[in-house]
Amino acid sequence: MINAVVVDDEVLVLDHLKRLLKESGKVRIVGEFTDPDIALEEIARLKPDVVFLDVEMPGINGIELGTELLELEKEIDIVFVTAYEQYAIHAFKLNAVNYILKPADRESIDETVNRIAKRRGNGVQSQDRGKIFVFGDVCILTNKTGKKVKWITSKVEELFALLLLNHERGASKWKIIDLLWGESDSEKSMQNLYTSIFRLKKTLKDTGIKAEIENRAGVYRMNLEDVFCDFLEFEAFIKKKITVDRQTIGEYEEAISLYRGDLFADRDYWWSIAEREKCYENYVELVKRAASYYIANECTSDLKKLYNKAKFLLRKEDLPDIKRMITTKF
């Protein structure tokens, strides 16, 4: 993984860039700053591989900050993020890895991250990880073009979702048939299963995503070890049962940012209701723990950011309690 620090005085731009970097599956955010002076002090301690710098900031600007950083640590990579192309010449004079024009998009981020990985001998750039998002939508982004995958049929998409939910233990062919084609006769259901498995394998292969579907004794399992998936990342963090403190609050923030809406969004997968509710409850608990930490440590700005994001995702019955908890410190 590439350790990165992001510096931008605009919080919304900062959050957008962080999200794109995390979704690349190759970057770990070890620091984020809206104040360039504080960033200069902390970056020396954090020792990241790369710093993404906004150019136009109050006080010391990105070009000046980048110059000072390189004086402190010559091996650090600098990427400038700017709304103005004329800063490109300054970026190259400073020997920056790249410059990204605002608003940043996935293509420019992936290109930059791959360039950094290549410079550092990371090796992951040769086969970009696939990206799967199932919170707030069901979306697979191809390795080859970065575009959203179009499903052949809705049942193939549902089969993918079912196998994703059962990624650890797998799902027997009889369970899949019962959940997806329970109303059809057994012969037709079996044919639907085989056809959909074939189509799903082909879809994943065509995207360039390294995801294997294996069948052992009638149990289907989807291997997604080399693929970034928001649900799997969220699930892995929950299983760690990490206590929130100064060292782990960054991990909490990352986990909270993964949740962008109900699991499988508005898809009417009745068999996923229990897992959907479980994910939502875990999200609410993470928000509460992070809020408690911010309140105890008087992190008012972080508390405001947390509430401004969570209020769009929390349900009506949960919003009042968390609102009272958070807004008392504003």
N, C-alpha and C positions, 0 to 999 in steps of 0.2 A: 504493500500500500504506500501511496505517496502522502506524506504529511504536509498539510497546507495551512496557511494563515490567510484570511481574507480581511482587507481593510477598505472600508467605504463609509463616508459620513452619512449616507442615506440608508436607513434601516431596511426599507423595502427592497432596494437594489442589492443590499448585502444578503438578505434572506433568499432572494431569487438566485443569486450566484451560488450560494451555499447548497441550495437544493439541486441545482444542475451538477455541481461537483460531486455530491454524494451519490446522485443517480448514475454517475459514470461507473460506479462500482470499483474505482481504483484509487479514490482519494479519501483520506481521513482528515476532517477539519479539526485541527488542534488549537485554533485560536481565531477569534473574530473581534474586530475593533472598529469603532466609529471615530475614535480620536487618534490621529496619526502619531501624536507625541507619546501616548500610552503604548501604542503599537510598537514604536521603536524600542521602548524599554523592555516590553514583554517578549518580542521576537528573539532577542538575544538569549533569553532564558529558554524559550520553547524549541529553538533550533529546528525550524521546519525545513522541508526540502524545497518548498516553493512558497512565494508570497504573491497573492493577487492584489494589486494596488489600484485603487481609483486614482486618477491623475489630478482632478480638480477637487481639492479639499481645503477647508479653512486652515490658516497657519501654514505648516509645512505641506507642500503639495507632493503628489506621488513620485514625480521625477526626483525631487530632493530627497524624499524618504528612501527611494530605491538606491540612490547614490550612497547614502549613509549606511544602508544595510549591507551593501557590497563591500564597504570599507571594514565593516565588522566581521563579515563572513563571506569570503570570496566564492565559496561553493554553492551559495544559495541561488536558486533560480527566481527570476522576477518576471511576472506577467502583468502588463498594464491593462486596465479596463477603463475605457474612455468613450465619450460620445463624439470625440473629434479626431478625425483621421490625421490631422497635422501633427499629432503627438507621436505618430509612428516613427518619424525620423529620430526623435529623442530616445524612443525605446530601443532602436537598433544601435544608436551610439552608446547606449548604456549596456549593450550586449544582452538585452532582455530575451527570454525564450520566445515570447510572442506578445502581441497586443490584441485585445478583444474589443470590438466596438459594441457599445450598449445599444439596445438591450441584448445581453448575451443569449445565445441559443445553444441547443445541444450539439449542433455540428461544430461550432467554434470551440466549445468546451472540450469535446472529444478529440478534436484535432490537436489542441494544446496539451491535453493530458497525455495523449499518445507520444507527442514530441518530448515531453518531460520524461516519460517512462523510457523512451529510447535513449535519451541522453544519460540516464542513470542506470541503464542496463537492466531495467526492470523486467523486460521480456513479455509483459502482458499485452503490449501493443500489437503483437503479431496476430492475435485472435481476440478481438474485442468481446467482452462479456455481453451476453444478452441482457435485456432490461425488461422486467415484468412488473406491472403495476396493477394491483387489484383493490386497493383502497380508493374509494370514490369513483372508480371506473375499472374496466377490464381492458388492459392495453399491453401489448407486446411490441417493443420496438426492435426492428431488425438490426443486425450487426452491419449489414451491407450498406443500407441507405439511411438508417435511423428513422425510417417511416413506420407508421402504425400498421400492424399486420391486419389484413382483412380475412375474416374467417369464412371458410367455404360454406358452412351451415351453422345455425345457432346451436345445434346439438354437438358439433365438434368443439365449439367454444365452451359449452357446458361440461363436456367430457374433460377438457383441459382443466377447468375450475375444480372439478371433482377430484381428479388425480393430484392436483396441487394441494388440496386440503388433506389428502391422504398420502402425502409424499413420504412419510416415515413408515407407516405400516402397510401401505398399498391397499388396493381395493380388489376384491374378487370379481370375476366376470359376472357372477350371479347378483352381486350387490349393485354393480354398475347397471346391469340390465333392469333390475327392479326399480332403481331410482330414476333412470332416464327413459326406459321404454316399458314400464310396468304394464301398460294397457295393451301392448301388442302381444301376439301369440309368440311362443317360445322360438320357433324357427325364424320368424321375421326379426325378432329381437336380437337373436344371435348374429344374424346377418348385418343388422344395423350396427352392432358393436364392432364387428370386424372391419366394416367399411369405415366407421368413424375413427377407429384406431389407426387405420392406414392413412386416412386423410390428415389426422392430427400429426402423425410422424412426418408426413410430407410437408405440411405447413411449417413445422418447426425446422425441418432440414432446409427448406427454401429460404427461411429467414437468416440462416447462418448461425442460429443459436445452438449451442452445444447442450442439448437436452435429450436424454435417452429414455425410451419407454421399453421396459422389459416385462416379460410374461414368464413367471415361474409358477408352475403347478396351478395355472388359472388365476393367479394373483398379479394384477398389473401395478407397476410402480414406475413413477417418473423421477428420473435422476436429474436434479437441477444444481449440482455442486458448482458448476462453472457459470452460473447465471445469477445476476442480481435480481432479487425479488423483494419488494417492500414488505409483503406479508411474512416471508421467511426471516427477514432481518428483524422485524418487530417481534415475531414469535421467539427468536433466539434471545433477544434482550430480556423479554419477560421471564424466560426460563432461568436466566442468570440470578434473578432475585437480588439485584444489586441495591444496596442502601444508598440513598442520595446524600452526597457530601461534596466538598470542594473539588475532589478528584474525579467524581463521577457525574457531576451535573451536566457536563458536555455530552456524555453518553445519553443521559435522560433527554436532553434537548433534541438529539438526533433521532431517538426513538419516537418522541412526540411528533416530530416533523414528518415521519413516515406515514402517519395516519392522516389521510386527507378525505375521509368520508367512510361510509359503511362498506364493509367487505363485499365485493362484487357489485357495489353501487346499487342500481335499480334493477339488477337482474333478478328475476323471480325464481330463484333456486331455493325451494322450500327446505331442501335437505341441508342448506348451509345456515339456517336461521340460528341454531345454537352457537355455532362458531362465530357468526356475525355479532351476536350479543356479547359473547366472551371477549372479542377484540375490542368492542366499544367499552365494556366495563374496565378492561385493562388500560385503555386510553384515558378514561376518566381518572383512574387511580394514579396514573403517571402525572397527569395535570395537577392533581391535588398535592402529590409529593413534591413536585417541582415548585409549586406555588408556596408550599410551607417552607421550603428551603429559601426561596427568595425573600419571604416575609421575615424569617429568622435572621437573615443576613442583610436586610434592608436594601435589597436589589430592586429598587422601585421601577427602573426602566425595563429590566428583564420581566418583571411582573406584569407591566403594561403590555409588553410584546406578547407574553403568554396568553393573556386574556383576549387581546385583539384577534389572535388566531383561533383560540379555542371557542370563542363565542359563536362562530359560524358552524362548528362541528358538534357542539353539545346539544343535547335534546332539551326541550322546554322544561321537562321535569327536573333536569340536573343543573340547568343554567343558573337559577336563582341562588342556590346554595353556594356554588363556586363563585358567582358574582359577588356575593356578600363577603366571602372569604378573601377574595382578591382585592376588591375595590376599597376595602377599609384602609388599605395602606397607600392608596393613590394620593 
